[in-house]
């Protein structure tokens, strides 16, 4: 081998070593970042070292983006190493908004984004709406190939306590997200907890246990909802609130059934509460427990669920609202949608949606006598989304179209 060939060989070997060193360095930085978001003290200690994670000078603002996979257990990616896929898909769309640092984070893929100097105040709604819009567009086209379910974003913040609070903010966004929410979801605005809130929680606790002693389980569900609402004012506290709610429900069981004679259904409901992954799931599971306890311990009048008259009145006074559905009614009565659908059908003898349609059709029959109203106006006034839906539902229930009914009266 000539000297020139040896030089070229050594240069190639040196270049390969530099590339390997770069890969190892990036891997070490990713591990360091993951450790920092899990440890409060380390998160604070790493503040002065943020420049090592980004190729250019850092600005004051950061936010965290989390990518969640389509796995049976929410937040765990089924793919063995999806980092490269996600990084390749989203680096380009994130680049105009800031510098990216991708890393693994407890089963998810995270990106700490150092906000571009083009956006001196990223808390501006325009920055956030553009960012979520661009992420949504890429996710819609690439969800299958990247095996993604949704993306959660923290709100922008300054690096005053390290990256952990930003990561917890993105986790909080995912925890608050519902199945009907957009696939790219932003951390909700939080109010800082204050002394008055803590006093309020203590007062509500006393009210809750007094209601449990009186076996006023529906009232207790309303009070529990307010306790959760006040407790949510601290960032990223689902785990702590969940533990508190679960312990509270266990104690409710012990007080209601001191001899341990609760049935299998209630035991299963408590098991479901232990497995929840979001605020909505936690509230629904707790509502189910309290509502079922009310069914077990309070004899309903005439064999009907005690809430049924109030639910029927609620529907009859709000039937014109297009948003009236099982979810909105369940939220109003502090019960879960699944429990509401089940007990309504058992007590009323028809499905909840069928009852809403029945009330709307009866209202439409009254309005059809006013010939100054066309069918579009009638549909809107009784809560149907369109004239076509009115025609279909009216014919299913009355055996004729609204137009035919109008000609008959």
QUIMO-V105927 format. One record per pair of residues at least 24 apart in sequence whose ideal C-beta (glycine too) atoms are under 6 Angstrom apart, sorted by sequence separation. I is the first residue (numbers start at 0). J is the second residue. D is the distance in whole Angstrom. If there is no record, write none. Layout:
BEGIN
I:J:D
I:J:D
END
This chain:
BEGIN
28:52:6
82:108:6
200:226:6
325:351:5
245:272:6
374:401:6
245:273:6
200:229:5
199:229:6
75:106:4
74:106:5
154:186:5
74:107:5
122:155:5
149:182:5
150:183:5
151:184:5
152:185:5
153:186:5
196:229:5
360:393:6
96:130:5
121:155:4
367:401:6
356:392:5
360:396:5
255:292:6
367:404:6
304:342:5
367:405:5
307:346:5
67:107:6
192:232:5
211:251:6
241:281:6
248:288:5
318:358:5
368:408:6
92:133:5
192:233:5
244:285:6
314:355:6
318:359:5
65:107:5
66:108:4
190:232:5
304:346:4
189:232:6
303:346:4
315:358:6
65:109:5
138:182:6
290:334:5
314:358:6
53:98:4
92:137:5
189:234:6
64:110:4
286:333:5
52:100:4
63:111:6
135:183:5
286:334:5
287:335:5
290:338:5
134:183:5
286:335:5
62:112:5
111:162:6
287:338:5
61:113:6
131:183:5
283:335:4
88:141:5
60:114:4
58:113:6
57:113:5
58:114:6
88:145:6
58:116:5
53:113:5
85:145:6
60:121:5
84:145:5
321:382:5
320:382:6
171:234:6
174:237:4
319:382:5
321:384:6
171:235:5
318:382:5
170:235:5
168:234:6
220:286:5
167:234:6
78:146:6
167:235:3
33:102:6
220:289:4
32:102:4
33:103:6
219:289:6
33:104:6
29:102:4
216:289:4
216:292:5
217:293:6
69:146:5
216:293:4
68:146:5
69:148:5
66:147:6
67:148:5
67:149:5
214:296:5
66:150:6
65:151:5
64:152:5
63:153:4
62:153:5
62:155:5
60:155:5
61:158:6
59:157:5
63:165:4
177:279:5
63:166:5
174:277:5
175:278:6
61:165:6
65:169:4
174:278:6
63:169:4
224:333:6
46:158:6
221:333:5
220:333:4
46:161:5
45:161:6
43:160:6
43:161:5
42:161:3
42:162:6
42:163:4
36:162:5
35:162:6
36:163:5
36:166:4
73:276:5
END
